[in-house]
């Protein structure tokens, strides 16, 4: 059941549903744009008017990306137990956000991660460092969404896969620029809320249908998945992807660290805490999002094993080597197959929901990265002259440049699994952003030099290790399979780069000639814990 078997009926219905969602989101963007978008608070934070429930749904919509819906389920369908580890890592990460980050970030910052760090440091070097890191993480995350969009549309357009992927990536990039530059945070938030509702509804429907197919018997589902995988009972045990040798085991540890620690350093997630009026509302937002996200990731486990049991691992791999099309193929089969009306409708609905997922997530990431360019990089260089209106104008222009970069990289990385690509973004976020954030919030003696060293000490090694890893060269599945400059054996750099980020921050502080500003730290500590003086 490959993309070639899909009929014109599937293609037409899926395209109609895609078009309907795009039209609806563009209508939301147009409606929201009538509100005044000239102020930075309105453009970056939606006027801080969202309730905890609304923001919780938006956070869930921002976080449950193509990696979650397409990539994780695909990895489970291909690798069984080892693919399920992504679901666990993505969910556990929210405990770090809830307990250590949400309220403090809301109290200390205004629009970006750099606001939190710069509150007690010399602004210019800190903003340049953190802004550069935030844009890098955002672009890596965007690439994963582009790849997911390309794989999805190539599936239902059949034989013209390369052209379909390329034009889809370009189209998604253009749409995300429109959403951000026209609607700002308010439009982006409502798009994410609509997407979260659609995604949860689609996931619940598919999960129920999978369980009905196997009469609610989870053991039968797992046994069938193991049988159709071609690996037997080994499919349900560790080792298909990460247990073959010592290198694979270290790669798994590296991936786990990146997933658990990376969420708290993602710029587009941290930016969502500024859209609510108080720190208490930010914390309640996280509680709402954890409920939604936890339910969703439990369902991805059923869907992944369901795809292996119903469609078959070999068929999933034949359709897309990275497994990115497992969920649409599962929907097609559950609805009655390629020739059935139910199969056509369910496939088209699921494909449209996945496409909605991608559009909503890329809008949030693009907004966060363009905010970093304007509020951190541009404003730090032009701080005395830059007004709010010029900042917002720069943010809109930055959205275009970031969109172009994401399109180019998305075209290059079309054959990689989207969950894997997001894992790389999480590793960079955990290496460069998390250390400087935690040090700024909790270490009294932390200095400006320590902050700058912490960011670059995590960012540069993470990027270099990815470039020298099997992801880029040295294997048949690399970005450049024809060359080999691989020196680092792990696919995910987190095991090395995350400790280096923390170590660099400590070393920079110890080597700093200027002592930490005790008064600024005391002021920041009071504001972070009580909210006094928070924006």
C-alpha positions in Angstrom: 0.0 0.0 0.0 2.4 2.7 -1.2 1.7 6.2 -2.4 1.2 4.8 -5.9 -2.0 3.0 -4.9 -3.8 6.2 -3.9 -6.5 7.2 -6.3 -7.5 10.6 -7.7 -10.4 10.5 -5.2 -7.9 10.5 -2.3 -5.9 13.3 -3.8 -8.8 15.5 -4.5 -10.4 15.1 -1.1 -7.2 15.6 0.7 -6.4 18.7 -1.3 -9.9 20.1 -0.6 -9.4 19.6 3.1 -5.9 21.1 3.0 -7.3 24.1 1.2 -10.2 24.4 3.7 -7.8 24.5 6.6 -5.4 27.0 4.9 -8.4 29.2 4.0 -9.7 29.1 7.6 -6.3 29.9 9.1 -5.8 32.8 6.6 -9.2 34.1 7.6 -8.2 34.0 11.3 -5.0 35.8 10.4 -6.9 38.5 8.4 -9.4 38.9 11.2 -6.7 39.2 13.9 -4.7 41.7 11.8 -7.4 44.2 12.3 -6.2 44.6 15.8 -3.3 47.0 16.2 -0.1 45.0 15.6 2.3 47.9 15.8 3.2 47.5 19.4 5.8 44.9 20.4 3.6 43.6 23.2 0.8 42.9 20.8 3.0 41.4 18.0 5.2 39.2 20.3 2.8 38.3 23.1 -0.7 38.9 21.8 -1.3 41.6 24.4 -0.9 39.0 27.2 -4.6 38.4 27.1 -4.9 34.6 26.8 -6.4 32.5 29.6 -4.4 29.5 31.1 -6.7 27.1 29.2 -6.3 28.9 25.9 -2.6 29.1 26.3 -2.4 25.5 27.4 -4.1 24.4 24.2 -1.8 26.7 22.2 1.3 25.2 24.0 0.1 21.7 23.1 -0.6 22.8 19.6 2.9 24.4 19.4 4.6 21.3 20.9 2.8 18.4 19.2 4.5 18.8 15.9 5.0 16.7 12.8 7.6 14.9 14.8 5.0 13.8 17.2 2.2 12.8 14.9 4.2 11.5 11.9 7.7 10.9 13.1 7.2 9.1 16.4 4.5 6.8 15.2 6.7 6.0 12.1 9.6 5.2 14.3 7.5 2.8 16.5 6.2 1.2 13.3 9.7 0.6 12.1 11.6 -0.1 15.3 9.0 -1.1 17.9 10.1 -0.5 21.5 13.0 1.7 20.6 10.8 4.1 18.7 8.5 4.4 21.7 11.4 6.0 23.7 10.7 9.3 21.8 7.2 9.5 23.3 8.6 9.0 26.8 11.3 11.6 26.4 9.0 14.3 24.9 6.5 13.9 27.8 8.9 13.7 30.7 10.5 16.9 29.5 7.5 18.9 30.7 8.2 18.1 34.3 11.4 20.2 34.0 9.4 23.0 32.4 6.7 22.9 35.1 9.0 22.7 38.1 12.0 24.9 37.1 11.1 27.2 34.3 7.5 28.3 33.6 6.7 30.8 36.4 10.3 32.2 36.7 10.6 32.9 33.0 7.2 34.6 32.9 8.3 36.9 35.8 11.8 37.7 34.5 11.3 38.2 30.8 9.1 40.2 28.4 9.2 38.5 25.0 12.3 36.3 24.5 14.7 34.0 26.4 17.4 36.7 26.2 15.2 38.9 28.3 15.6 36.5 31.3 19.4 36.4 31.0 20.0 40.0 30.2 18.0 41.1 33.3 21.2 40.8 35.4 24.0 41.0 32.7 25.5 43.4 30.2 22.8 43.4 27.6 24.5 43.5 24.2 26.8 40.5 24.4 24.2 38.4 26.1 21.4 39.3 23.7 23.7 38.6 20.7 24.7 35.2 22.0 21.2 34.0 23.1 19.6 35.5 20.0 22.0 33.6 17.7 21.4 30.4 19.6 17.6 30.8 19.5 17.5 31.4 15.8 19.7 28.4 15.2 17.4 26.1 17.3 14.3 27.5 15.6 15.7 26.9 12.1 16.6 23.3 12.9 13.1 22.7 14.3 11.6 24.3 11.2 13.5 21.9 8.9 11.8 18.9 10.6 8.3 20.4 9.9 9.2 21.1 6.3 10.4 17.5 5.8 7.1 16.2 7.4 5.1 18.4 5.0 7.0 17.2 2.0 6.6 13.5 2.9 2.9 13.9 3.6 2.0 15.6 0.3 4.3 13.4 -1.7 2.4 10.4 -0.4 -1.0 11.4 -1.8 0.3 13.0 -5.0 1.8 9.6 -5.9 4.6 9.4 -8.5 5.7 13.1 -8.6 7.4 12.7 -5.2 10.4 15.0 -5.7 8.5 17.8 -7.3 5.6 17.4 -4.7 8.0 17.6 -1.8 9.8 20.6 -3.1 6.7 22.6 -3.9 5.1 21.6 -0.6 8.2 22.8 1.4 8.1 26.1 -0.5 4.4 26.5 0.0 4.6 25.9 3.8 7.4 28.3 4.0 5.4 31.0 2.3 2.3 30.4 4.5 4.3 30.6 7.7 5.7 34.0 6.6 2.2 35.3 6.0 0.9 34.0 9.3 3.7 35.7 11.3 4.1 38.9 9.4 0.4 39.7 9.2 -1.1 38.2 12.3 1.6 38.1 14.9 1.2 36.2 18.2 -2.5 36.6 18.4 -3.2 34.9 15.1 -0.5 32.3 15.7 -2.1 31.3 19.0 -5.6 30.8 17.6 -4.2 28.7 14.8 -2.4 26.6 17.3 -5.6 26.2 19.4 -7.6 25.1 16.4 -4.8 22.7 15.4 -4.6 21.2 18.9 -8.3 20.4 18.9 -8.1 18.9 15.4 -5.1 16.8 16.2 -6.5 15.4 19.5 -9.8 14.6 17.7 -7.9 12.8 14.9 -5.6 10.9 17.3 -8.6 9.8 19.4 -10.5 8.6 16.4 -7.6 6.6 15.0 -6.7 5.1 18.4 -10.3 4.0 18.9 -10.4 2.4 15.5 -7.1 0.5 16.1 -8.4 -0.8 19.4 -11.7 -1.8 17.8 -9.8 -3.7 15.1 -8.2 -5.8 17.8 -11.3 -6.0 20.0 -9.6 -3.9 22.7 -7.0 -6.6 23.3 -3.6 -4.8 23.6 -1.7 -8.2 23.7 -3.2 -9.2 20.4 -2.2 -5.8 18.9 1.4 -6.2 20.1 1.6 -9.8 19.0 0.3 -8.9 15.5 2.7 -5.9 15.3 5.6 -8.2 16.2 4.6 -10.8 13.7 4.1 -8.3 10.8 7.3 -6.4 11.6 9.5 -9.3 10.4 11.4 -9.3 13.7 9.2 -11.4 15.9 9.3 -10.8 19.6 12.5 -8.8 19.3 10.3 -6.0 17.9 8.8 -5.6 21.4 12.2 -5.5 23.2 15.0 -2.9 23.3 17.7 -3.1 20.7 16.2 -2.7 17.3 17.6 0.8 16.9 19.7 1.7 20.0 20.9 -1.6 21.4 23.1 -3.1 18.7 26.4 -2.1 20.2 28.0 0.3 22.7 27.8 3.2 20.3 24.0 2.7 19.8 23.5 2.6 23.6 25.4 5.9 24.1 23.4 7.3 21.2 20.2 6.4 23.1 21.5 8.1 26.3 22.4 11.2 24.3 18.9 11.3 22.7 17.2 10.9 26.1 19.2 13.8 27.6 18.4 16.0 24.6 14.6 15.2 24.7 14.2 15.6 28.5 16.3 18.8 28.8 15.7 20.4 25.4 12.1 21.4 25.9 13.0 24.0 28.6 15.3 25.7 26.1 13.1 25.9 23.1 12.5 29.6 22.2 8.9 29.1 20.8 7.8 27.2 23.9 9.3 29.8 26.3 7.7 32.6 24.3 4.2 31.1 25.1 4.6 32.0 28.8 4.6 35.7 27.9 1.1 35.5 26.4 -0.6 35.2 29.8 -1.1 38.0 32.3 0.6 36.4 35.4 3.1 33.7 36.4 0.3 31.7 38.1 -1.4 31.7 34.7 1.8 30.5 33.1 2.0 27.6 35.5 -1.7 26.6 35.0 -1.0 26.8 31.3 1.6 24.1 31.6 -0.7 21.9 33.6 -3.3 22.1 30.9 -0.7 21.4 28.2 0.7 18.4 30.1 -2.7 16.8 30.3 -3.2 17.2 26.5 0.3 16.3 25.6 0.4 13.2 27.9 -2.8 11.9 26.5 -1.6 12.4 22.9 1.8 10.6 23.4 0.0 7.6 25.0 -2.0 7.5 21.8 1.0 7.7 19.5 2.2 4.4 21.1 -1.0 2.7 20.1 -0.9 4.2 16.6 2.7 3.2 16.0 2.2 -0.4 16.9 -1.1 -0.2 15.1 0.6 0.8 11.9 3.0 -2.1 12.3 0.1 -4.5 12.9 -2.4 -3.2 10.3 -0.2 -1.9 7.5 3.0 -3.8 8.2 6.6 -2.6 8.8 7.8 -3.4 5.3 4.9 -1.5 3.7 5.5 1.5 5.9 9.2 1.5 4.9 8.4 1.0 1.2 6.2 4.1 1.3 8.8 6.2 3.1 12.1 4.9 4.3 12.0 7.1 7.4 8.5 6.0 8.4 6.9 9.5 8.1 3.8 8.2 6.3 2.8 5.4 8.7 -0.2 7.3 10.1 -1.8 8.2 6.8 -1.4 4.7 5.6 -2.9 3.4 8.8 -5.9 5.7 8.4 -6.4 4.4 4.8 -6.5 0.8 5.9 -8.7 1.4 9.0 -11.2 3.2 6.7 -11.6 0.1 4.5 -8.6 0.4 2.1 -7.7 2.4 -1.0 -11.0 1.5 -2.8 -13.4 2.3 0.0 -15.1 5.6 0.6 -14.3 5.3 4.3 -10.6 4.8 3.5 -10.6 7.9 1.3 -12.3 10.1 3.8 -10.3 9.0 6.8 -7.0 9.2 4.9 -7.8 12.7 3.7 -8.9 13.9 7.2 -5.8 12.5 8.8 -3.6 14.0 6.1 -5.3 17.4 6.5 -4.8 17.2 10.3 -1.2 16.4 9.9 -0.8 19.3 7.5 -2.6 21.6 10.0 -0.1 20.4 12.6 2.8 21.4 10.5 1.4 24.9 9.6 0.6 25.7 13.2 4.0 24.7 14.5 6.0 26.5 11.9 4.0 29.7 12.6 5.0 29.5 16.3 8.6 28.7 15.6 9.0 31.4 13.0 7.4 34.0 15.3 9.8 33.1 18.1 12.9 33.2 15.9 11.9 36.5 14.2 11.3 38.0 17.6 14.9 36.9 18.6 16.3 38.6 15.5 14.4 41.8 16.1 14.2 42.1 19.9 17.6 40.6 20.7 20.0 41.0 17.7 18.7 44.2 16.0 17.7 45.9 19.2 21.0 45.1 21.0 22.9 46.8 18.1 20.5 49.7 17.8 19.1 49.9 21.4 19.2 53.6 21.8 17.6 54.4 18.4 15.3 51.3 18.0 11.6 51.9 18.8 8.8 49.4 19.1 7.5 50.0 15.6 10.9 49.5 14.0 11.5 46.3 16.0 8.2 44.9 14.7 9.1 45.8 11.2 12.4 44.1 11.5 10.6 41.0 12.9 8.4 40.8 9.9 11.4 41.1 7.5 13.3 38.5 9.6 10.4 36.0 9.2 11.0 36.1 5.4 14.7 35.4 5.8 14.1 32.6 8.3 11.5 31.1 6.0 13.9 31.1 3.1 16.6 29.4 5.2 14.2 26.7 6.5 13.0 26.0 2.9 16.5 25.5 1.7 17.5 23.2 4.5 14.1 21.4 4.3 14.8 20.5 0.6 18.2 19.2 1.6 17.0 16.9 4.4 13.9 15.3 2.8 14.9 11.7 3.5 15.4 12.0 7.3 12.9 11.1 9.9 11.2 14.2 11.3 11.3 13.0 15.0 15.0 12.4 14.5 15.5 15.9 13.1 13.6 17.4 16.1 15.9 15.4 18.4 18.8 17.3 16.9 17.1 20.7 17.6 16.4 19.6 21.2 20.1 18.7 21.6 21.2 22.2 20.5 18.5 23.8 22.7 19.6 21.8 25.7 23.3 22.5 25.0 23.1 26.3 24.4 19.9 27.7 25.9 19.2 25.6 29.0 22.5 26.0 30.8 22.5 29.8 30.5 18.8 29.9 31.6 19.3 27.8 34.7 22.5 29.6 35.7 20.8 33.0 35.3 17.9 31.9 37.5 19.6 30.0 40.2 23.4 30.9 40.4 24.1 34.1 42.3 27.7 34.5 41.1 26.9 34.0 37.4 28.5 36.7 35.2 28.2 38.1 31.7 31.3 36.3 30.5 29.9 33.1 32.0 26.6 33.6 30.1 28.3 34.2 26.7 30.7 31.3 27.2 27.8 29.0 28.2 25.8 29.8 25.0 28.7 29.4 22.6 30.3 26.6 24.6 27.1 24.5 24.0 26.1 25.8 20.6 29.3 25.5 18.7 30.2 21.9 19.9 26.6 20.7 19.2 26.7 22.0 15.6 30.2 20.8 14.9 29.5 17.3 16.3 26.4 17.1 14.1 28.4 18.1 11.0 31.0 15.4 11.9 28.4 12.7 12.7 26.8 9.9 10.6 23.9 12.3 10.0 25.8 14.3 7.5 28.3 11.9 5.9 29.8 8.4 6.1 26.7 6.2 5.7 24.1 5.4 3.1 21.4 7.3 5.0 23.4 10.5 5.5 22.6 13.8 4.0 25.7 13.4 1.8 26.1 9.6 1.4 28.8 10.0 -1.3 31.4 11.6 1.1 32.8 10.6 4.4 34.1 13.2 6.9 32.5 11.5 9.9 34.6 11.6 13.1 32.0 11.6 15.8 30.2 8.3 16.1 26.9 9.4 17.7 23.9 10.7 15.7 22.8 13.0 18.6 25.4 15.2 20.2 23.6 15.8 23.5 25.7 13.5 25.6 28.8 15.6 24.9 27.5 19.1 24.1 25.1 19.5 27.0 27.8 19.0 29.7 30.1 21.3 27.7 27.5 24.1 27.8 27.2 23.8 31.6 31.0 23.5 31.9 31.7 26.5 29.7 29.3 28.7 31.8 31.1 27.7 35.0 34.5 28.3 33.4 33.5 31.7 32.1 32.2 32.8 35.5 35.3 31.6 37.3 37.6 33.3 34.8 35.6 36.6 34.8 37.4 39.6 36.2 34.2 41.4 36.9 32.2 40.1 39.9 28.6 39.3 39.6 26.2 42.3 40.2 24.7 41.3 43.6 22.1 44.1 43.4 20.8 43.0 40.0 20.7 39.4 41.1 18.7 40.2 44.2 16.3 42.2 42.1 16.0 39.4 39.5 15.5 36.8 42.3 12.7 38.8 43.9 11.0 39.4 40.6 11.3 35.7 39.5 9.9 34.4 42.7 7.2 37.0 43.5 6.4 38.6 40.2 7.0 42.1 41.6 8.0 44.4 38.8 7.2 41.8 36.1 6.0 43.1 32.7 
